[in-house]
Amino acid sequence: MTTRPIVSKSQWTEARIALLAKEKELTRQRDELARQRRELPWVKVDQNYVFDGPDGKVALGHLFGDRSQLIVYHFMFGPDWAEGCPSCSYVCDHLDGTLSHLAARDVSLVAVSRAPVSKIAAFKKRMGWRFPWVSSHDNAFNYDFHVSFTPEERAKGGVYYNYGTAPFPSEEAPGASVFYKDPGTGEIFHTYSAFSRGLDALLGTYVLLDLTPKGRDEDHLPFSMQWVRHHDRYETRAAFADADKPYWPKVELTLAGTAMSVAAGSGLDCGPSCGCGSEKRK
């Protein structure tokens, strides 16, 4: 870590005030972007998606509960995986505490994965989470919202993700999609989706790390989230249940003995939950 200049308190205050002006401008830009996001047109959802839940079949409309807005977190958990993606788990550690606050603002939150509901239930219990989590194993929801990819798609060398086509290191991808249900007609509309680094806003830990002198401290890693573990494994240092880590890019050693990501340089910014880190954080 580079040592920063040591200055007087008055000099530090002057520099801090200059940075504060930039922070305030960013806040105003973020508010304006949020306003524009709310003004996006909507798409009616005509497909009657039915999911597997812990109590049986449940339609998309029922995931709203008694609220008119629904946030779906697309959690990377493939049907054959032994456990959920550690990076998605990192994200959901931040989401679980929001449930009552979101409900107070007419919003429900649900996670959706292609893993069978039995695996989801066991992993959710292990993680101690409360948010609803259902399986899309028997419907096309994940494929329609471009967070799961068929072998044929991947064999072509590029998949459609984050509104562009590029190679991707996994059969599953992270994302968040937002829906609105008309209280009168029951019609459902897709209003927004975010992928890749668009999910950074969900990660309060990164917000805190960005306040510290070392920041996220990921530049030396082969991909940005290589350090992330399930929250019950930091102290035990237990190995991942999936030896091939299907949720992360493959890492190999260079001739110099330095780890590197095979996916790096693909031009695809996979985002926080993928952990690919093909786009270095600025």
ABEGO torsion letter per residue (X at the ends): XBBBBBBBAAAAAAAAAAAAAAAAAAAAAAAAAAAAAAABBBBBBABBBBBBBAAEBBBAAAAAEABABBBBBBBBBBAABABBBAAAAAAAAAAAAAAAAAAAAGBBBBBBBABBAAAAAAAAAAAGBABBBBBAAABAAAAAAGABBBAAAAAAGBBBBGGBBBBBABABBBBBBBBBBBAAAGBBBBABBBBEAAAAAABAAAAAAAABAAEAGAAABABAAAABBBAAAAAAGBBBABAAGAABBBBBBBAAGBBBBAABGAGBBAEAAAGAGABBBX
